[in-house]
Amino acid sequence: MNTYCFRWFFFMLIAFTLSACSSNPTSETSDKSDDIPEVEKTEKTVESKAEELGETKGIDRAVEEYDPHDRKHEKAFYVFAYRGLNMRETADPRSTILQVVPFGAKVEITEHPSRRDMFVDGYAGGMARVTVDGQEGYMFDGYLCRFPTPEKEMVPKDYVEHIKKAGSIAIYHHERLDDGGYIQNTEGVIVPTNSFDEAFLMAKVLFGIPDGLYLPPPSKKAETRIDNPDKDEFAWNDDLTVKRNKTGEIEIIHYSFRTEGYGLNVFIEKDSRGMKVAEMAIAD
């Protein structure tokens, strides 16, 4: 079943139930829970596992120590390219392909690139020397993320635990807003990174942002909007918006999908504890 159709049906079912209960690159990529209590209208309930587990200080420290422009102190990375990532014989991106490393595979970087001025699908990176299952080669590191890839259909709460098992830190974020029958449910993760590239890679997989939508190249434009080239006929809108400050730095990434009875928004923005990647689903 089409992913969007499934989501539309699922959230229409939720909306009906709620009302019933209330009387009122690319050359380098290969070719191709807890119950939520009732709340007053417009009141938000926020669940943060950081407060329960005392991890806020830990993630603050991790953010302070991580510089997305200098990843040389990191070795373990994961492939976030859906169709796999090419491992090449040399640092020349046109050299012989040794193998296609599959999505989700763990990669050890043995030598980081001296420059990260290549752009593939909007991601900045360079050719890193890597080892995969004993074989050495070079890969474009713009598609490599420090956090493990989410497993199929994994929800944010479980993904946080998945990240922790891999030895990193993450916080689960949840909000529910009921404004007179207009239900907004926000769920996401906060991870210790300052990199929008890394956060966007995560959001595409975790929340199903269409594969055909990529980050636009660096720009001084205040706002850039990109329509999904594979937009379904029944969708009102299906697009990605990137907002930047006066110096060209990204301030927020917003993916929006809307159709009859259902809407989905994915927001990627900086948080005091790192980068917040959250999905807001709407059923009306």
C-alpha positions as CSV (number, residue, x, y, z in Angstrom):
1,M,0.0,0.0,0.0
2,N,1.2,3.5,-0.8
3,T,3.0,5.0,2.3
4,Y,0.9,8.2,2.2
5,C,-2.3,6.3,1.7
6,F,-1.5,4.2,4.7
7,R,-0.7,7.2,6.8
8,W,-3.9,9.0,5.7
9,F,-6.0,5.9,6.6
10,F,-4.2,5.5,10.0
11,F,-4.7,9.0,11.1
12,M,-8.3,9.2,9.8
13,L,-8.9,6.2,12.0
14,I,-7.4,8.0,15.0
15,A,-9.5,11.1,14.3
16,F,-12.7,9.0,14.1
17,T,-11.9,7.1,17.3
18,L,-11.2,10.4,19.2
19,S,-14.5,11.9,18.0
20,A,-16.5,8.7,18.8
21,C,-15.1,8.7,22.4
22,S,-16.3,12.3,23.0
23,S,-19.9,13.4,23.2
24,N,-18.9,16.9,22.3
25,P,27.6,10.5,-4.7
26,T,24.5,10.9,-6.0
27,S,27.6,9.6,-8.0
28,E,28.8,8.4,-4.7
29,T,25.6,6.6,-3.9
30,S,24.9,3.5,-5.9
31,D,22.5,3.6,-8.8
32,K,19.6,2.7,-7.9
33,S,4.4,3.6,24.6
34,D,3.1,5.1,27.2
35,D,-0.5,6.2,27.3
36,I,-0.9,10.0,26.9
37,P,-3.2,11.5,29.6
38,E,-6.1,13.8,28.6
39,V,-5.2,17.5,28.7
40,E,-7.1,20.8,28.6
41,K,-7.6,22.4,25.2
42,T,-4.5,24.2,23.9
43,E,-2.5,22.8,26.8
44,K,0.8,21.0,26.0
45,T,2.2,18.0,27.8
46,V,5.9,17.5,27.3
47,E,7.7,14.3,28.0
48,S,11.4,14.4,28.2
49,K,13.3,11.3,29.3
50,A,16.3,13.5,30.0
51,E,14.7,14.7,33.3
52,E,14.0,11.2,34.4
53,L,17.3,9.7,33.5
54,G,19.4,12.8,34.4
55,E,21.0,12.9,31.0
56,T,20.7,16.6,30.2
57,K,24.2,17.4,31.5
58,G,25.6,14.6,29.5
59,I,24.1,15.7,26.2
60,D,25.1,19.3,26.8
61,R,28.7,18.2,27.3
62,A,28.5,16.0,24.2
63,V,27.3,19.0,22.1
64,E,30.0,21.3,23.4
65,E,32.7,18.7,22.6
66,Y,31.4,18.0,19.0
67,D,32.4,20.2,16.2
68,P,30.6,19.2,12.9
69,H,33.3,20.8,10.9
70,D,36.0,18.8,12.6
71,R,35.1,15.1,12.8
72,K,38.6,13.8,13.1
73,H,38.2,12.5,16.7
74,E,35.4,10.2,15.5
75,K,35.9,6.8,13.9
76,A,32.6,4.9,13.9
77,F,30.1,6.0,11.3
78,Y,27.0,4.6,9.7
79,V,25.9,4.6,6.0
80,F,22.7,6.7,5.5
81,A,22.5,6.4,1.7
82,Y,19.3,4.4,0.9
83,R,20.8,2.7,-2.1
84,G,24.2,2.2,-0.5
85,L,27.4,4.1,-0.7
86,N,30.3,3.5,-3.1
87,M,33.7,2.4,-1.7
88,R,36.4,3.5,-4.2
89,E,39.9,2.4,-4.7
90,T,41.4,5.9,-4.2
91,A,40.4,9.3,-3.0
92,D,39.5,10.2,-6.6
93,P,35.7,10.1,-6.8
94,R,36.1,8.8,-10.3
95,S,38.3,5.8,-9.3
96,T,37.3,2.2,-9.4
97,I,34.4,1.1,-7.2
98,L,35.4,-1.7,-5.0
99,Q,32.0,-2.4,-3.5
100,V,28.7,-0.8,-2.7
101,V,28.4,-0.6,1.1
102,P,24.7,-1.1,2.1
103,F,22.5,1.3,4.0
104,G,22.9,0.9,7.7
105,A,26.4,-0.6,7.6
106,K,29.0,0.4,10.2
107,V,32.1,2.0,8.8
108,E,35.4,2.9,10.4
109,I,37.1,6.0,9.2
110,T,40.9,5.5,9.4
111,E,41.7,8.8,7.8
112,H,39.4,11.8,7.5
113,P,39.5,14.0,4.4
114,S,41.7,17.1,4.6
115,R,39.0,19.1,2.9
116,R,35.2,18.7,3.0
117,D,34.3,20.9,0.0
118,M,32.5,18.3,-2.1
119,F,28.7,18.6,-2.3
120,V,26.5,15.5,-3.1
121,D,22.7,15.9,-2.9
122,G,23.3,19.0,-0.8
123,Y,25.5,17.3,1.7
124,A,29.0,18.6,2.3
125,G,31.9,16.1,2.6
126,G,35.1,14.7,1.3
127,M,36.7,11.4,0.4
128,A,37.5,9.6,3.7
129,R,39.7,6.5,4.0
130,V,37.6,3.8,5.5
131,T,37.7,0.1,6.5
132,V,34.6,-2.1,6.1
133,D,34.8,-5.7,7.1
134,G,38.5,-5.7,6.7
135,Q,38.5,-4.1,3.2
136,E,40.1,-0.6,2.8
137,G,39.0,2.1,0.4
138,Y,37.6,5.6,0.2
139,M,34.0,6.9,0.6
140,F,32.2,10.2,0.4
141,D,31.7,11.0,4.1
142,G,28.8,13.4,3.6
143,Y,26.5,10.3,3.7
144,L,28.1,9.0,6.9
145,C,26.5,9.7,10.2
146,R,27.8,9.2,13.8
147,F,24.4,7.8,14.9
148,P,23.1,4.3,13.8
149,T,20.4,4.2,11.2
150,P,16.8,3.6,12.5
151,E,15.5,0.1,11.9
152,K,12.4,-0.3,9.6
153,E,9.3,1.4,11.0
154,M,11.1,2.3,14.2
155,V,9.4,5.0,16.2
156,P,11.3,7.9,17.9
157,K,11.0,6.5,21.4
158,D,12.6,3.2,20.4
159,Y,15.2,4.9,18.2
160,V,16.5,6.8,21.2
161,E,17.1,3.5,22.9
162,H,18.7,2.2,19.7
163,I,21.1,5.2,19.8
164,K,22.0,4.6,23.4
165,K,22.8,0.9,22.8
166,A,25.3,2.1,20.1
167,G,27.1,4.1,22.8
168,S,25.8,7.6,22.1
169,I,23.3,9.9,23.8
170,A,19.8,10.9,22.8
171,I,16.6,12.4,24.3
172,Y,13.0,11.5,23.5
173,H,10.7,14.5,22.9
174,H,6.9,14.3,22.9
175,E,4.1,16.8,22.8
176,R,0.3,16.5,22.3
177,L,-2.0,19.4,21.7
178,D,-5.8,19.1,21.6
179,D,-7.3,22.4,20.3
180,G,-11.0,21.8,20.1
181,G,-10.8,18.5,18.3
182,Y,-7.8,19.6,16.2
183,I,-5.2,17.1,17.3
184,Q,-1.5,17.8,17.0
185,N,0.9,15.1,18.1
186,T,4.7,15.9,18.1
187,E,7.3,13.2,18.6
188,G,11.0,13.3,18.0
189,V,14.6,13.0,19.2
190,I,17.3,15.4,20.4
191,V,20.8,14.3,19.6
192,P,24.2,15.9,20.5
193,T,25.2,17.4,17.1
194,N,25.3,20.9,15.6
195,S,25.2,19.5,12.1
196,F,22.0,20.1,10.0
197,D,23.4,17.6,7.4
198,E,23.6,14.9,10.0
199,A,20.1,15.7,11.4
200,F,18.5,15.8,8.0
201,L,20.0,12.4,7.1
202,M,18.4,11.1,10.3
203,A,15.0,12.8,9.6
204,K,14.7,11.4,6.1
205,V,15.0,7.8,7.4
206,L,13.1,8.1,10.7
207,F,10.1,10.1,9.4
208,G,10.0,9.1,5.8
209,I,10.9,12.3,4.0
210,P,10.7,11.4,0.3
211,D,14.0,10.2,-1.1
212,G,13.7,12.7,-4.0
213,L,14.0,15.7,-1.6
214,Y,17.5,16.9,-0.9
215,L,19.0,19.9,0.8
216,P,19.5,22.9,-1.5
217,P,23.1,24.0,-2.1
218,P,24.6,26.8,0.1
219,S,22.9,30.1,-0.4
220,K,22.3,33.5,1.0
221,K,18.6,33.3,0.3
222,A,16.4,33.7,3.4
223,E,14.2,30.9,2.3
224,T,14.4,28.1,-0.3
225,R,11.4,25.8,-1.0
226,I,11.7,22.6,-3.0
227,D,8.7,20.6,-4.2
228,N,8.8,16.8,-4.1
229,P,9.3,15.7,-7.8
230,D,7.3,12.5,-7.0
231,K,4.4,14.3,-5.3
232,D,1.2,12.2,-5.3
233,E,-1.9,13.5,-7.1
234,F,-4.0,13.5,-3.9
235,A,-1.5,15.6,-1.9
236,W,-2.2,19.3,-1.4
237,N,1.4,20.0,-0.8
238,D,4.6,18.0,-0.4
239,D,7.7,20.1,-0.1
240,L,10.9,21.0,1.8
241,T,11.7,24.5,3.1
242,V,15.1,25.7,4.3
243,K,15.4,29.0,6.1
244,R,18.7,30.7,6.6
245,N,20.0,33.7,8.5
246,K,21.8,36.7,6.9
247,T,25.1,34.9,6.9
248,G,23.7,31.9,5.0
249,E,23.6,29.5,7.9
250,I,20.6,27.2,8.2
251,E,18.2,28.1,11.0
252,I,15.4,25.5,10.3
253,I,14.5,22.8,7.9
254,H,10.8,22.1,7.5
255,Y,9.2,19.2,5.5
256,S,5.5,19.6,4.9
257,F,2.9,17.2,3.6
258,R,-0.9,17.9,3.6
259,T,-3.9,16.1,2.2
260,E,-7.6,15.7,3.1
261,G,-7.9,14.8,6.8
262,Y,-4.2,14.4,7.5
263,G,-1.1,16.5,7.7
264,L,2.6,15.9,8.5
265,N,5.3,18.3,9.4
266,V,8.9,17.5,10.1
267,F,11.0,20.2,11.8
268,I,14.8,20.2,12.2
269,E,16.2,22.9,14.4
270,K,18.8,23.7,16.9
271,D,18.0,23.0,20.6
272,S,19.9,24.0,23.7
273,R,20.9,20.4,24.0
274,G,21.9,19.7,20.4
275,M,19.7,19.2,17.3
276,K,16.0,18.4,17.5
277,V,14.4,16.3,14.8
278,A,10.6,16.1,15.3
279,E,7.5,15.0,13.5
280,M,4.1,16.7,14.0
281,A,1.2,14.7,12.7
282,I,-2.3,16.4,12.4
283,A,-5.6,14.6,12.2
284,D,-8.8,16.6,11.5
